[in-house]
Amino acid sequence: MTDVRVAGVGLTRFGSHADRAGRDLFATAAERAFADAGVPRGDVEELNYGNYMGALAEHQGHQAPLMAEAAGVRCPATRYESACASAGVAVREAVRTVAAGDADVALAGGMERMTNLPTDEVTEGLAMAADDLFEVRSGVTFPGAYALMATAYFDAYGGERRDLAHIASKNHANALPNEYAQYRREVSVDEAMDAPPVAEPLHLYDACPITDGASALVIVSAEYAAEHDVDAPVAVTGTGQGTDRMALADREHLARTPAADDAAEAAYATTGVGPDDVDVAEVHDCFTIAEVLATESLGLFEAGEGIGAAREGVTTADGDLPVNLSGGLKAKGHPVGATGGSQIAELTRLLRGDHPNSEHVPDAEVGVAHNAGGTVASAVVHVLEVAE
Amino acid sequence: MTDVRVAGVGLTRFGSHADRAGRDLFATAAERAFADAGVPRGDVEELNYGNYMGALAEHQGHQAPLMAEAAGVRCPATRYESACASAGVAVREAVRTVAAGDADVALAGGMERMTNLPTDEVTEGLAMAADDLFEVRSGVTFPGAYALMATAYFDAYGGERRDLAHIASKNHANALPNEYAQYRREVSVDEAMDAPPVAEPLHLYDACPITDGASALVIVSAEYAAEHDVDAPVAVTGTGQGTDRMALADREHLARTPAADDAAEAAYATTGVGPDDVDVAEVHDCFTIAEVLATESLGLFEAGEGIGAAREGVTTADGDLPVNLSGGLKAKGHPVGATGGSQIAELTRLLRGDHPNSEHVPDAEVGVAHNAGGTVASAVVHVLEVAE
């Protein structure tokens, strides 16, 4: 496998951009990524782009050519849709393309607009990531689905609402210095506990918000970086993807996410590192319980021990293994089709030492990103390492 | 590049399946592909799946995990959306994955349901493949867009409505023996000429129909085929993809399709063959004029000469270079997200000699497939060759 590097990252602020077209958001992210990379647009050989619900939000399918225009590149451009893992899959394809030697430079990322829709339409749109015939028509939406998963987890391994509140509070704290975060305000554990219920045992601060935003990454081969004097110290050493049954009713265990297990196993397999080597992680905390499940699938904690780690502060900024230093989906925000790219961007900044939260992980050399679709029927995991 | 083979192909009948769920259609196509290939489902390492408007037609995003279930495979599963080229892109990814040695067996294809929607909603859904801000809101839908392209072609190179009617009549004749075709009835040139106008110069028989259907292909490495005694005589020797500006107003020339030029150039580049070696072609005739543009982009005819070739019968079943022996999108039908896979399936059958129209190309060794998205803002080209 060719040595694959992240040459540059670009993000819009996450939040409400209801008055900006999707192509405009992606143009901003791409412009920042090219500026960060110092790579000319003309060198890009492929655009891998994630978007989930553009058909509903902007009456716009076939977005990849539009985003190529917006980014100022002319090359094969493809849209990937894997629900909330859309950008993770897009980044994965860019990594695989460069790894295979099919391209030296790829642009990857994603975009989502959501806040321009009425809230009930957003909820309906998100529900499309579950099984329409056997879940949605029975009334399942995502807060309810993840509530079932949280309940199953508590039943199997113990834990309680207050443990999840620690995760919400932690991620809000992490988002405070992040210039791209949607919510930059503290939420105490007690405040999270006192918030109104959404679907028991999940309350308001257990859920990520509705967010607009875009992410872009310039992915290059190490050879290209060396030849063109591009500073790209962070390598993508592993990529993995997994798939599970779609409907919760068809799963063996609601408190396990085997798609993410598979993705993690495949991602670690091509690296010289394992879970014990991970210094920092960005994981898919669409709900607080999802962060617990993610850290266990990544092997950072044993099954059933992720909740205790959260309770005991192991995953806080100053804990042994900081998780979601960006603020996570919870506080940084979750523009569905952009999120997977944002995670890699944030990890890259953390590993380079230029993230506002880098001070908490000054010696970090190995990072892992976990992006999930639906109730983790899809999962993508990437391993990033400081290469030089 | 690893030697990549088509081990098996599966199609549903194209037409109206308004009462069948999308997963059901894909299950049928996949079942037929596995039966044709003689490859066990458990060997599949990746599913590459195309779908365009499932969010509108079935309120179902995140379709790839559902389709993995329907096909009976458990592996990374991804949905690709590139408008009417969605399945072409999906097949391309499967080919690249096997070519790169990342997998020995991939399942690729696509599905679309359209006839369950009211016709005006289908038209609106298809329009999402154009630029919503700068085309659709000005009233452009696809018949109008392709009418502009036909007018530009006639202005630049000559030709007239009757030439296009020859293409409609030819493709309807080709569909007659095809068990998967939506329309199996003859349409004479005069009948096509007498049909009501849709958007001048295009009349009813210049347009493809609204279609439901699914396609599936089992793509394997030649090494896997040899080791497992799988009969896979057709190789995919070239794959290419191109992208153009989305809006017609931003293009230099409405009668050229540079995205397809780029895709064809890239596809031929890895092969030992060129346009002069092509024995049979399946091209994206969403409108009759599109077939002309496609054959020119593929290099089968010089710019401006495709229309004459159509008029003179060069591309008929018994002509020098049969185009769309399947019946094409025009008569076989166009289930948008399945079409690109169907083209490869039909070409494979033609090259293996087991297509109902194989008698017209008994010595065919080289086939080319051309799949386009929107007004060819996206294009994918594949070269297939008889390998043994």
HADDOCK unambig.tbl for C-alpha pairs under 7 A between the chains (distance, minus, plus):
assign (segid A and resid 59 and name CA) (segid B and resid 128 and name CA) 5.76 0.50 0.50
assign (segid A and resid 59 and name CA) (segid B and resid 132 and name CA) 6.58 0.50 0.50
assign (segid A and resid 60 and name CA) (segid B and resid 128 and name CA) 4.73 0.50 0.50
assign (segid A and resid 60 and name CA) (segid B and resid 129 and name CA) 6.74 0.50 0.50
assign (segid A and resid 60 and name CA) (segid B and resid 132 and name CA) 5.93 0.50 0.50
assign (segid A and resid 61 and name CA) (segid B and resid 83 and name CA) 6.69 0.50 0.50
assign (segid A and resid 61 and name CA) (segid B and resid 128 and name CA) 4.90 0.50 0.50
assign (segid A and resid 61 and name CA) (segid B and resid 129 and name CA) 5.15 0.50 0.50
assign (segid A and resid 62 and name CA) (segid B and resid 81 and name CA) 6.65 0.50 0.50
assign (segid A and resid 62 and name CA) (segid B and resid 82 and name CA) 5.03 0.50 0.50
assign (segid A and resid 62 and name CA) (segid B and resid 83 and name CA) 5.03 0.50 0.50
assign (segid A and resid 62 and name CA) (segid B and resid 129 and name CA) 5.01 0.50 0.50
assign (segid A and resid 65 and name CA) (segid B and resid 243 and name CA) 6.10 0.50 0.50
assign (segid A and resid 65 and name CA) (segid B and resid 244 and name CA) 6.62 0.50 0.50
assign (segid A and resid 65 and name CA) (segid B and resid 245 and name CA) 6.52 0.50 0.50
assign (segid A and resid 65 and name CA) (segid B and resid 246 and name CA) 5.99 0.50 0.50
assign (segid A and resid 65 and name CA) (segid B and resid 377 and name CA) 6.38 0.50 0.50
assign (segid A and resid 65 and name CA) (segid B and resid 378 and name CA) 6.96 0.50 0.50
assign (segid A and resid 66 and name CA) (segid B and resid 246 and name CA) 5.95 0.50 0.50
assign (segid A and resid 69 and name CA) (segid B and resid 245 and name CA) 6.62 0.50 0.50
assign (segid A and resid 74 and name CA) (segid B and resid 243 and name CA) 6.77 0.50 0.50
assign (segid A and resid 75 and name CA) (segid B and resid 242 and name CA) 6.34 0.50 0.50
assign (segid A and resid 75 and name CA) (segid B and resid 243 and name CA) 5.91 0.50 0.50
assign (segid A and resid 76 and name CA) (segid B and resid 241 and name CA) 5.44 0.50 0.50
assign (segid A and resid 76 and name CA) (segid B and resid 242 and name CA) 4.77 0.50 0.50
assign (segid A and resid 76 and name CA) (segid B and resid 243 and name CA) 5.24 0.50 0.50
assign (segid A and resid 77 and name CA) (segid B and resid 243 and name CA) 6.31 0.50 0.50
assign (segid A and resid 78 and name CA) (segid B and resid 82 and name CA) 6.35 0.50 0.50
assign (segid A and resid 79 and name CA) (segid B and resid 80 and name CA) 6.10 0.50 0.50
assign (segid A and resid 79 and name CA) (segid B and resid 81 and name CA) 5.48 0.50 0.50
assign (segid A and resid 79 and name CA) (segid B and resid 82 and name CA) 6.37 0.50 0.50
assign (segid A and resid 80 and name CA) (segid B and resid 79 and name CA) 6.09 0.50 0.50
assign (segid A and resid 80 and name CA) (segid B and resid 80 and name CA) 5.03 0.50 0.50
assign (segid A and resid 80 and name CA) (segid B and resid 81 and name CA) 6.36 0.50 0.50
assign (segid A and resid 81 and name CA) (segid B and resid 62 and name CA) 6.65 0.50 0.50
assign (segid A and resid 81 and name CA) (segid B and resid 79 and name CA) 5.49 0.50 0.50
assign (segid A and resid 81 and name CA) (segid B and resid 80 and name CA) 6.36 0.50 0.50
assign (segid A and resid 82 and name CA) (segid B and resid 62 and name CA) 5.02 0.50 0.50
assign (segid A and resid 82 and name CA) (segid B and resid 78 and name CA) 6.34 0.50 0.50
assign (segid A and resid 82 and name CA) (segid B and resid 79 and name CA) 6.35 0.50 0.50
assign (segid A and resid 83 and name CA) (segid B and resid 61 and name CA) 6.70 0.50 0.50
assign (segid A and resid 83 and name CA) (segid B and resid 62 and name CA) 5.04 0.50 0.50
assign (segid A and resid 100 and name CA) (segid B and resid 100 and name CA) 5.84 0.50 0.50
assign (segid A and resid 128 and name CA) (segid B and resid 59 and name CA) 5.76 0.50 0.50
assign (segid A and resid 128 and name CA) (segid B and resid 60 and name CA) 4.73 0.50 0.50
assign (segid A and resid 128 and name CA) (segid B and resid 61 and name CA) 4.89 0.50 0.50
assign (segid A and resid 129 and name CA) (segid B and resid 60 and name CA) 6.74 0.50 0.50
assign (segid A and resid 129 and name CA) (segid B and resid 61 and name CA) 5.15 0.50 0.50
assign (segid A and resid 129 and name CA) (segid B and resid 62 and name CA) 5.01 0.50 0.50
assign (segid A and resid 132 and name CA) (segid B and resid 59 and name CA) 6.57 0.50 0.50
assign (segid A and resid 132 and name CA) (segid B and resid 60 and name CA) 5.92 0.50 0.50
assign (segid A and resid 241 and name CA) (segid B and resid 76 and name CA) 5.45 0.50 0.50
assign (segid A and resid 242 and name CA) (segid B and resid 75 and name CA) 6.34 0.50 0.50
assign (segid A and resid 242 and name CA) (segid B and resid 76 and name CA) 4.78 0.50 0.50
assign (segid A and resid 243 and name CA) (segid B and resid 65 and name CA) 6.11 0.50 0.50
assign (segid A and resid 243 and name CA) (segid B and resid 74 and name CA) 6.77 0.50 0.50
assign (segid A and resid 243 and name CA) (segid B and resid 75 and name CA) 5.91 0.50 0.50
assign (segid A and resid 243 and name CA) (segid B and resid 76 and name CA) 5.24 0.50 0.50
assign (segid A and resid 243 and name CA) (segid B and resid 77 and name CA) 6.31 0.50 0.50
assign (segid A and resid 244 and name CA) (segid B and resid 65 and name CA) 6.61 0.50 0.50
assign (segid A and resid 245 and name CA) (segid B and resid 65 and name CA) 6.51 0.50 0.50
assign (segid A and resid 245 and name CA) (segid B and resid 69 and name CA) 6.62 0.50 0.50
assign (segid A and resid 246 and name CA) (segid B and resid 65 and name CA) 5.99 0.50 0.50
assign (segid A and resid 246 and name CA) (segid B and resid 66 and name CA) 5.95 0.50 0.50
assign (segid A and resid 377 and name CA) (segid B and resid 65 and name CA) 6.37 0.50 0.50
assign (segid A and resid 378 and name CA) (segid B and resid 65 and name CA) 6.97 0.50 0.50
